[in-house]
Amino acid sequence: MVDNKICAQLQDYSKSNAQLELYSKKCVQLHVYSKSLAQLQDYSNSYAQLQVNSKCLAKLEFYSKSYA
């Protein structure tokens, strides 16, 4: 009788361990997604900066032609 209880408890622990491993994998996956998202935000910021620089360059070209 005691052996059955211990065996059932061990099975519960085994299931819990498997679940923890699954959560751990999902946590790693979320961390990877988080890094990717941060990278996308960096690219977005860089693109926005390029657009600003492009507008500034267009203005400089306009003023350059005006004074030439």
C-alpha positions in Angstrom: 0.0 0.0 0.0 2.8 2.4 0.9 4.7 1.4 -2.2 1.6 2.4 -4.4 1.4 5.8 -2.7 5.2 6.4 -3.2 4.9 5.3 -6.8 1.9 7.6 -7.4 3.9 10.5 -5.8 6.9 9.8 -8.0 4.7 9.9 -11.0 3.3 13.2 -9.9 6.8 14.6 -9.4 7.7 13.3 -12.9 4.8 15.1 -14.4 5.6 18.2 -12.6 9.2 18.0 -13.8 8.1 17.5 -17.4 5.9 20.6 -17.0 8.8 22.6 -15.6 10.9 21.6 -18.5 8.2 22.7 -20.9 7.8 26.1 -19.1 11.6 26.5 -19.2 11.7 25.9 -22.9 8.8 28.4 -23.4 10.7 30.9 -21.2 13.8 30.6 -23.4 11.6 31.0 -26.5 10.0 34.2 -25.0 13.5 35.5 -24.3 14.5 34.9 -27.9 11.3 36.6 -29.2 12.0 39.5 -26.8 15.5 40.0 -28.2 14.1 39.8 -31.8 11.5 42.5 -30.9 14.2 44.7 -29.4 16.2 44.3 -32.6 13.1 45.2 -34.7 12.7 48.3 -32.6 16.3 49.2 -33.2 15.8 48.8 -37.0 12.6 50.9 -36.8 14.5 53.6 -34.9 17.3 53.5 -37.5 14.8 53.7 -40.3 13.1 56.7 -38.7 16.6 58.3 -38.3 17.3 57.6 -42.0 14.1 59.3 -43.0 15.0 62.4 -40.9 18.5 62.4 -42.4 17.0 62.1 -45.9 14.7 65.1 -45.3 17.7 67.1 -44.0 19.7 66.2 -47.1 16.9 67.2 -49.4 16.7 70.6 -47.7 20.5 71.0 -47.9 20.3 70.2 -51.7 17.5 72.7 -52.1 19.4 75.5 -50.3 22.5 74.6 -52.2 20.7 75.0 -55.5 19.2 78.2 -54.3 22.6 79.8 -53.5 24.3 78.4 -56.6 
